[in-house]
Amino acid sequence: MDDFQGLKTLVEEVTSDVVEITKVKIVEITIQVLEYYINLVDKAVPVCKRTDSNFERGSTVGKMLLNSVTCYREIVWDRKSQPTLLLSYFKKLPQPPKPSAITILTSQKPSTSRQKEYDA
C-alpha cells in the first residue's frame, strides 16, 4: 500500500468516527433538552393544582400534563440506560510504569565516575 492509499484510508476512518461521534452528541443534546422540558412539566403540575380555584379541573389538567410526557420519559430513560457508543471507540491505552520512590532516588544519585576523575 502506498502512502497516499494509507492516508486516504486513515482519513476515511477518522471521518466515519467523527460522523458517529457527532450523531451521538446530537442525540445527547436532544435528550438533555427533552429532559429539561419534562422537568418543566413536572414543576408546572403542582402550580396548576394550587392556582386553579376548581380543584377537580386543576387535578385533571395536572394528570393530562403528566400523561402527555410519559412517552418522552420512556425515551429519555431508554437512551440513558443504553451504554454510550463512544466507549467502544476509545481503548484504554497501556500506561508506562510509574517510577517507584527507589527508582527516583537512584536516578538522582550523583555519578561516581566524575569523582574518580578528580581523585586521579
N, C-alpha and C positions, 0 to 999 in steps of 0.2 A: 504494500500500500504506500503510495507516495504521500508526501507531506500535505499536499492540497486535499487529497481524499480524507486523510486523517483529520485535518482541520475542519473539513465540511461535516464529517461525522460528529465531531465534538460540538460544533455549532448547532447541529440538528438536535443532539441530546440535550444541550443546555436550553435551547429554545423550547423543547417539549416540557422540560422541567419547569421553566418559567411560566408557561401557559398553565400547567397543572397547579402550581403554587398560586397563581392569580385566581384561578377558579375557586380554590379553597378559601382564599382571603375574601373573595366576594361573598361566598356563602357565609363565612363567619360574620362579616359585616351585616349581611341581611338578617341573620339570626339575632345578632345583637340589637338591631333596630326593632325587629319583631318583638323581642323580649321586652324592650323598653316600652313599647305601646301596650303590651299585655299588662305590664306593671301599672301603667296609667289607668287602664280599665279597672284593675284591682283597687286602685285608690279612689276611682270615681264611684264605685258601687256603694260604699258606706255614705258618701256625700249625698247620693240620690236618696238613700233611705232616710237620712237625717233631715234633709232640707225640704222634702216633699211633705206637705201637710196631710196628704192622703197616704197613710201607711201602706195600704194594700197596693196602690199604684207604685209607690217608691220601691216596695219589695219586688213587685213584678218587673219593673224596669231593671233593677239590680240583677235579678235572675236572668233576664234576657241578655244583658251585657255579658255576664259570666258565660252563659251558654254560647254566645256569639264568638267567643275567643277560645273555646275548648279545642277546636281542631288545630288552632295555631299553637296552643300549649303543647299538644301532642307532637307537632312538627318540631318545635324547639327541643322538647325532651328527646325525640328520636335523634336529632342532629347532635345534641350534646352527649348522648350515650354512645355514639359511634366513635371508634378510635380515630385520631387525627391521621389523615392520609400522609401528611408531610413526614411523619416519623419514619416511614418506610424508606424515604429518600436519603435520610441522613444516617449513616452508620457511625457508630461510636469509633473514633479513631484511637489506635493504641497510643497511650501516653508514654513518653520517655520516663525511665525510672527516676524518681526523685532522689536527690543525694541525701545520704544519711548524715548525721552530725559528725561521724567519724570521717567520712569522705571529705566533708568540708574542712575539717581541721587538718587532715592530711594534705589536702591541696593547698592550704595556706601556710604550711610549714616551710620555712626558708630553705633554700637549696644549700646542701653541704659542699657541693662541688666548688663554689666560689671561695668558701673558707679554706679549702685545701690549697687553692691557688695562692692565697695570701700567706699561708703557713710555709709554703715552699721557698 
